[in-house]
């Protein structure tokens, strides 16, 4: 049976039809961006001299389930005479000799491995993950002797802090952050001179500007590049909507900032005070609920013995429980200025108190990078022997780590309340002030402790609480 490979009507078809030298395709999750990027090289596979290289920032993003390499198999395996090869890099060779290579560019220095290369088609999957240096360096490798005019295709999700947001700002509404529909796919011209990008409405205007800066016509004509941005959303991907109708619900359940970015394609929104945590979104409880099945206390240890004013830095410990009904209860918050010796004693005393009050509680501590962090982790494990302790190297920035809790805190769009309860206590005001001011607040220790506890509960590794009425002795005390 013959398999037909083609783009979906709408933005994906528009992406494959544009003649721009550089086209960036994206704006939201699930818009069929990677599929469109993988389709692009197929138009040239009968050209024996054609080659394409498609990049991700990390190698694991190329090879992971659902990544570029696996996705390419779903498409290229239907092309007669195609052959997947793994050396010297992951690549497909087609019957004519044309190739499509998959690789990663994690650091600026990795570009050196492509020095001297001539690549007719360069693709970037998730362009916002790459630095501006990587993009423009690889643009210098975008050369061709195969008869195909060199060009670049890229996909991305919105990121207000990335250089890409500035690069495509003409296509984005500066007030709302959403793409301007009538500008999607419209071509503009750019010239990059001394690392500064100048934009023009016509090719000739771009060439004239380069000539005015001392270039001859031939070089100026090469420097002028046509650029366009094509916006897409999940609703444009009819196939995904049909095959995975729950994907929309997954995006709706994201925290506000991520929901705006990945569902609605907002290029301006970023984490700001009041956007991630609002006290009006939680339920206040006067008594601790009796249906808690999982407990974890996350700690944020002071990175230094003193803050910038010379005062002792804060150490925070936040206790969060998950209830049978799926809600979360923030039951206790500790936030103190102590030296390193006092911190160790504070954590141990809290472990004792938590166990006496709540049964099995996982204590989660952050591990600093390097050998010093490993040594500190070993020291804590010995010091807290007999308690359930997990020491985890924290990955990602503070905002990223806080997003899962923020999603539950704020709840679905349109809900009056989120999925988080808070026990009435004397620490409430202190806690809410920091949470609502995150990430602009000077101190973020209680946010980090909250993120750590929540992420431990949802890690899949935290056991249920001991059965009602059981002893808390060694025989009934679970360990990881």
Beta strands, then each sheet from edge to edge (+ up, - down):
strand 1: 22-26
strand 2: 51-56
strand 3: 83-85
strand 4: 91-93
strand 5: 99-104
strand 6: 121-124
strand 7: 151-156
strand 8: 188-193
strand 9: 196-200
strand 10: 225-231
strand 11: 283-285
strand 12: 292-300
strand 13: 314-323
strand 14: 328-337
strand 15: 362-367
strand 16: 389-393
strand 17: 420-423
sheet 1: 3+ 4- 5+ 2+ 6+ 7+ 1+ 10+ 8- 9+
sheet 2: 11+ 17+ 14+ 13- 12+ 15+ 16+
end
